[in-house]
Amino acid sequence: MRNTTKLKHILQLYSVTLDMSEDGQMHLMVFDKRDNSSEEFINKSYSAVVDKAYRYMMKRLPPKSEKLNE
């Protein structure tokens, strides 16, 4: 899956800030739109931080069976 597609999925549930430190580290912070929780991902690579954020989002999603009961 492309990074832009992953980012599109992330943005459906989270607000995102992206920054780079002076030493070249990328900082991607996600803020949950429902409960305002946040998580930060740091890596030298843009692809790596987007991938970490996407994996985090997928772990936090309820199982499909629970979604159907809402």
Secondary structure by P-SEA (a helix, b strand, c coil): ccaaaaaaaaaacbbbbbbccccbbbbbbbbccccccccccccccaaaaaaaaaaaaaaacccaaaaaac
